[in-house]
Amino acid sequence: MKLVRGQFMKPLLKGQRNDFRDAEAVAEAVQRPTKGSDWGPNLEERPPRAGEPRSRKAHLDDLDSFLFRFAFLAAMFVLALLIEYLAH
């Protein structure tokens, strides 16, 4: 399920409001491509603005990436040491 920002809700209304029509309009709008932007109505997909504080998720993603790279380099180092040891 996607959260839809308030500014995108007005075009979704069809005729007389009821839950069925609202759900139908939201389902139709989610399938449409976005107009002239590089991000959809999902707020997590929006690129960060200049000067905007980064979210906790962005910091955790950076940490996860760093730890993965560190573990990969450590494994490569251990493998190089093992190959060097076995060569002698």
N, C-alpha and C positions, 0 to 999 in steps of 0.2 A: 504494500500500500504506500502511495506517495502522499506527502503533505503538499497541498497546493496553497500558494501564497494568496492573500486577500485580493491583490490587484488582478489576479487571473480568474477570480470567481465570477465577476460580473458578466463576462461573455458566456459563461456556462449556463446561465438561467434560461429555461425554455418555457414559454407560456405560463400557465398557472403553476405555482410552486407546489410540488409534493415530493416526497422522498424518492419515488421511482424516477421521476423526470430529472431530479437533481443528480441521482446516481448515473442515469443514462448519459447526461451531459458531461459529467466528470469523466466517465469511461471514454467517451468520444474525444474529449479534449486531451486526455493523456496520450492517446494514439497519434494525435496531430504533431507534425514537426513544429519546432519553435520558430518564430519569425525573427530573422536577422540577429540572433544572438548565439553565443557559443555555449550557453547553459540553459537547462530546462527549468521548469517550475520548482524542482527539488532544490531546497536551499543549500544542501551539502555540495552540490555540483558547481555552485557559483565560485568564480575565481576571486581570490582575496583582493580587496581594494587597498590602495596605497595608504599606509599609516594605520591600517586596521589591525587590532591585536589578533594574533593567531589563536585558533581554537585548540582545545586540549587534544582533540583527535589529531590535528596536524602535528603537534609536538610528539605525540605517541607514534605517529607514522614515521617521523624522522628518526626517533629513537629505535624503532623496529628496523628500519633500513640500516642504521649504523651498526646495530648488533648483528644483523645478518652479514654485513660486509666484514665485520671484525671476525666473526666465527668462520667465514669462508677463508679469509687470509690466514687465520690461525691454523686451519686445517691444511692449507697449502704449505705453510711453513713446516708443520709436523711431517707432512708427506715428503717434503724436500729433505728434511733431516733423516727420515727413514731410508730414503733412496740412497743418500750419501753414506749412511751407516752400512747398508747392505752391499754397497759397491766395494767397500774395503774389507 
